[in-house]
Amino acid sequence: MDKIRINNMKFWTYNGVLIEEQKLGQQLEIDLEMRLDLSVSGKEDDLTKTVNYAKVHQIITELVSHEQFKLIEALASCILDEMGKYFSDRLCGALIRIRKKYVPMAGIFDDIEIEMERKF
């Protein structure tokens, strides 16, 4: 299976369980891997035969900017649902990783990351 990846998209969001997260905001990093057959688009050099990753980025940006979630798991699920809705005719599956930076939690670590996968 072929793949298109958009790596390390960065967004400032107001998602989170804690009131401080919802008021002050925080940085999220998102990786999306889309699985599909790229043989036709590769041979024909035709955007309509693949997934337009500018559109994918636009969908994710709109969700992150206009929706508010307590859990990054809910955001990930919503993004995957949208990928299925818009691109189910081309995608076989997708995998998303979301990293939450600067988590207000005791300990020394870089970030918290979740990973979800869907088959379409």
Secondary structure as GFF3:
##gff-version 3
##sequence-region A 1 120
A	DSSP	beta_strand	2	13	.	.	.	ID=ss1
A	DSSP	alpha_helix	19	24	.	.	.	ID=ss2
A	DSSP	beta_strand	26	36	.	.	.	ID=ss3
A	DSSP	alpha_helix	39	44	.	.	.	ID=ss4
A	DSSP	three_ten_helix	47	49	.	.	.	ID=ss5
A	DSSP	alpha_helix	53	66	.	.	.	ID=ss6
A	DSSP	alpha_helix	72	87	.	.	.	ID=ss7
A	DSSP	beta_strand	91	101	.	.	.	ID=ss8
A	DSSP	beta_strand	111	119	.	.	.	ID=ss9
###
